[in-house]
Amino acid sequence: MILLVVDTQKGCFNENLYAFEIVKNNIKKLIAVARENNVEVAYVQHDDGPGTSLDKLTDSYEVYEEFAPRADEKRFEKNVNSAFHPMTGLTEYLNSKGEKDIITIGVSTDYCMDATIKSGFERRFNIFVPAYTNSTYDNPYF
C-alpha cells in the first residue's frame, strides 16, 4: 500500500477550501499513521509554469508545511490534471514495486483528484479515498 498526496501545495492548499480545518487535520493524521506503520508516502506536485500560483520556482509550489515530505519520500511532478499521466512516471514506479493499493488524498476534488482517481482505476490500481481527506473551492457546480 502507498499513500499518495496530491497537489497539497502552498499555492492551492489554504483556508478557502471546503472544510479546510477538518481536511487539513485528517491529512496530517493519515500521513503520520502511514509513516508510523511503514506505509510509503509519495507526493505529487503540480507546476502551472512561470508567473502562476504554482510556479515550481516559487515557495507556493512547495507542499503545505504541516505535511511536507521528508527528504527520503518520493515526489512526482505534473503539469496536467492526472498524477498517472505518463509524464510523471508514477505508474511505472508503482508497477516496478508491484504496488496495487493506493490511498489518494489532496486537492482539488473536482479536478486533479478526480482525474487521478479515474486514471488510477483505468490502470487497474485499487484506489481508496478516505472521507474528508480531499477538498475543493466553491464553484458553480458545488
C-alpha positions in Angstrom: 0.0 0.0 0.0 1.1 3.6 -0.7 -0.3 6.9 0.4 -0.4 9.4 -2.5 -0.6 13.0 -1.5 -1.9 15.1 -4.5 -1.3 18.8 -5.0 -1.3 19.9 -1.4 0.9 22.8 -2.2 1.0 26.2 -0.5 -0.4 27.9 -3.7 -3.6 25.9 -3.6 -4.0 24.4 -0.1 -5.4 27.1 2.0 -8.4 28.1 4.2 -10.6 28.8 1.2 -11.0 25.1 0.7 -14.3 23.5 1.8 -13.9 22.1 5.4 -10.3 23.3 5.4 -9.6 22.5 9.1 -11.1 19.1 9.0 -9.4 18.1 5.8 -6.0 19.6 7.0 -6.2 17.6 10.3 -7.2 14.4 8.6 -4.4 14.6 6.0 -1.9 15.3 8.8 -3.1 12.3 10.8 -3.2 10.0 7.8 0.4 10.9 6.9 1.5 10.4 10.4 -0.2 7.0 10.7 1.2 5.9 7.3 4.7 6.8 8.4 4.3 5.1 11.8 3.2 1.9 10.0 5.9 1.9 7.3 3.4 2.7 4.5 5.2 4.7 1.8 4.1 8.3 1.4 4.6 9.8 -2.0 3.8 13.3 -3.2 2.5 14.7 -6.5 3.1 18.4 -7.2 1.5 20.5 -9.9 3.6 23.0 -11.9 1.5 25.6 -13.8 4.6 27.3 -15.1 6.3 30.7 -14.7 4.2 33.5 -13.2 1.4 31.3 -11.8 0.4 30.5 -8.3 2.0 27.0 -8.8 5.3 28.1 -10.3 7.9 25.5 -9.3 10.5 28.2 -8.8 8.4 29.8 -6.0 7.5 29.0 -2.4 3.9 28.5 -3.4 5.0 25.3 -5.3 6.2 23.7 -2.0 4.0 21.3 -0.2 1.9 22.8 2.7 4.3 22.9 5.7 2.2 20.9 8.1 2.6 17.8 5.9 5.6 18.5 3.9 7.5 15.4 2.5 10.6 14.1 4.3 13.8 14.1 2.3 13.5 10.3 1.6 9.9 10.5 0.3 9.3 10.3 -3.4 7.9 13.3 -5.3 6.3 13.3 -8.8 5.8 16.4 -10.9 3.0 17.1 -13.3 1.5 20.0 -15.4 -1.7 18.1 -16.2 -4.6 17.0 -14.0 -3.8 13.3 -13.5 -1.0 12.1 -11.4 -0.9 9.0 -13.6 -0.1 10.9 -16.8 2.9 9.3 -18.5 5.0 12.4 -17.8 5.1 11.7 -14.0 6.5 8.2 -14.1 4.1 7.3 -11.2 2.5 4.3 -13.0 5.9 2.8 -13.8 7.2 3.4 -10.3 4.2 1.6 -8.7 4.3 -1.2 -11.2 8.1 -1.7 -10.5 7.2 -2.1 -6.8 4.3 -4.4 -7.5 2.1 -1.9 -5.7 -1.7 -2.1 -6.4 -3.3 -0.4 -3.4 -3.3 3.4 -3.3 -4.8 5.7 -0.7 -5.2 9.0 -2.5 -5.7 12.3 -0.7 -5.3 16.0 -1.7 -6.9 18.7 -3.8 -8.8 19.6 -5.8 -11.7 17.1 -5.7 -13.2 18.1 -9.0 -10.0 18.4 -11.0 -6.7 16.7 -10.1 -8.2 14.3 -7.6 -11.0 13.3 -10.0 -8.6 12.7 -12.9 -6.1 10.9 -10.7 -8.7 8.5 -9.2 -10.2 7.7 -12.6 -6.8 7.2 -14.3 -5.7 5.0 -11.4 -8.7 2.8 -11.8 -8.1 2.6 -15.6 -4.6 1.3 -14.8 -6.1 -1.4 -12.5 -5.0 0.1 -9.2 -7.2 -0.2 -6.2 -7.9 3.4 -5.2 -9.1 4.4 -1.7 -10.2 7.9 -0.8 -10.8 8.3 2.9 -13.6 10.8 3.9 -12.6 14.4 4.4 -9.1 14.0 3.0 -9.7 15.9 -0.2 -11.4 19.2 -0.9 -12.0 21.9 -3.4 -13.0 25.6 -3.7 -16.5 26.9 -4.1 -17.6 27.0 -7.7 -20.8 27.0 -9.8 -21.1 23.2 -9.5 -20.7 22.8 -5.8 
